[in-house]
Amino acid sequence: MNKNNMKEGYGIEYYANGNKYKGNFKNDKYDEYGIIYLTNGVIYESEFKNGYLEGYGIVKYIDGEYE
């Protein structure tokens, strides 16, 4: 947390629906590299900027396929 009580730097955020984010935060938002783990087994790796996806990412499916 920074002085304004916002998430800053590397961390993990858990959601009530079982999803999870592991990665960097800046001003309480996803920033730089992060991974989103969905409850259905899908994993999404990407760069983020100001809380939004930035550029290309990798989607890994439970069966081992990715795009």
Secondary structure by P-SEA (a helix, b strand, c coil): cccccccccccccccccccccbbbbccccccccbbbbccccbbbbbbbcccccccbbbbbccccccc
